[in-house]
Amino acid sequence: MENYGLCEYLAIIEPNHLVKSDIVAMKIRCRNEYGWKSSPPHLTVFNLIQPMLSEKRLVKCFERNIENISPFEIDFCGFDYFSIPDYTLYLKLKDETQFSEMTSYISRFLKPVLKSVKGYPPKYNTKNAHLTIAKGISELEFLKVWPKWENLEYTSSTIVNQILLLRRPFTYIRARYELIGRYPFIGNGLLKRQTRLF
């Protein structure tokens, strides 16, 4: 990885083992029955493009502020979809409030340390948090099978108590992400302490 190149930084939350197992089974079903593609089970918190030279500052700010967040529970309830640009089938959250508050807080404390990268603004998942089942589906394919999923009942929950920060080179060739670190939530509330840059 070149020192002066750009990197893609992805922050995710992994569901617990039980939910992960259920989602993997759904993803396998979609792949085997419909040929749909997917990724490992996760909820995206943010996606950033940054110069590699800025990584130390970004990570230091991230790890010093993420501990202010308290663990919380996410409840999943049923399925929904996005249709732009292609169709995405996902497991929806019963209530997105805490997830949104967490993501907004992270956005605020990272903003001062991020470098502007033309054409690639930071993407924070402050609304429509979801756990993807399958993506990149054509309209025709999706509408054929959506009735099977639309009324399918599924409820579960997971405790959110850490964020995984991943990195890969930002190139036309999609490399695999590598783990930078796991950052636990140990606070007693989102804003118990003032945000610190360093």
Salt bridges, closest charged atoms under 4 A:
GLU8 OE1 - ARG168 NE 2.91
GLU8 OE1 - ARG174 NH1 3.19
GLU14 OE2 - LYS20 NZ 3.88
GLU14 OE1 - ARG182 NH1 3.74
GLU33 OE2 - ARG29 NE 3.51
GLU55 OE2 - ARG167 NH1 2.41
GLU67 OE2 - ARG193 NH2 2.83
GLU67 OE2 - ARG196 NH2 3.69
GLU178 OE2 - ARG167 NH2 3.17
